[in-house]
Amino acid sequence: MEKKMGFMERTKKFFHEVRAEMKKVTWPSRPELHGATIVVAVVTFSLSIVLGAADAVLSKVMSLLFQL
């Protein structure tokens, strides 16, 4: 039967494993990061326009329905 590890041993093991995993990460280059940031900004802006328009239309429809 294995001996239970204490808090300090588990914490040390955790950070050791985190460090090992971080070495496996492939970080994006600056141009890739720049491109991805632009895509996120454009999609966010576009989605806000679409959702704003849908909200305006549905608000108008609901106000017309409740006036009847």
N, C-alpha and C positions, 0 to 999 in steps of 0.2 A: 504494500500500500504506500502511495506517495505521501510525503510530508507536505502539509499545507504551507504555501508561501505566505509570508507576512506582507503587510502593506508596503513597506519599503522595497521589498524584492519584486512585488508585482508592479509597482510604479517604475522601478528601474527597467524591468523587462518590457513594460509598455513603451517607454521612451526609446529603448533600444530598437524595438520593432517599428516604431514610427520613423526613426531615422533610416532604417533599412528600406522601408517603403518609399520614403521621400527621395532616396537615391534612384529609385526606379522610374520616377515621374519624368515625363518628357515635357519640358516647359516650352511654351510657344515663343517664337521669335518676336521681336518688336513689330515687324510688318504684319505678322499673323495676328497679333494682339490688337493692333490698330484696325485691321480689317474687321475683326470680330466685334470690336467696340462700335464701329460704324454700323454694322448690321444690326446689332442690338438696339442702337439709338433709332435707326430708321424703322424697325419693326415696332418698337414701343410707340413712336410718334404716330405711325400709321394706324396701329390698333386703337390709340386714344381717339383719333379722328373718327374711326368707324364706330366705336362704342359711344362716342358723344353724339354722333348722328342718329344712331339707333335709339338712344335715350330720348333725344328730341322728338323723333317720330312717335315712339311709343307714348311719350307724355302727351303729345297732341291727340293721339288716338284715344287714350284713356280720358282726357278731358272732354272730348266730343261724346264718348259713350256715357259719361256721367251727367252730361247736360240733358240727355234725353229724358 
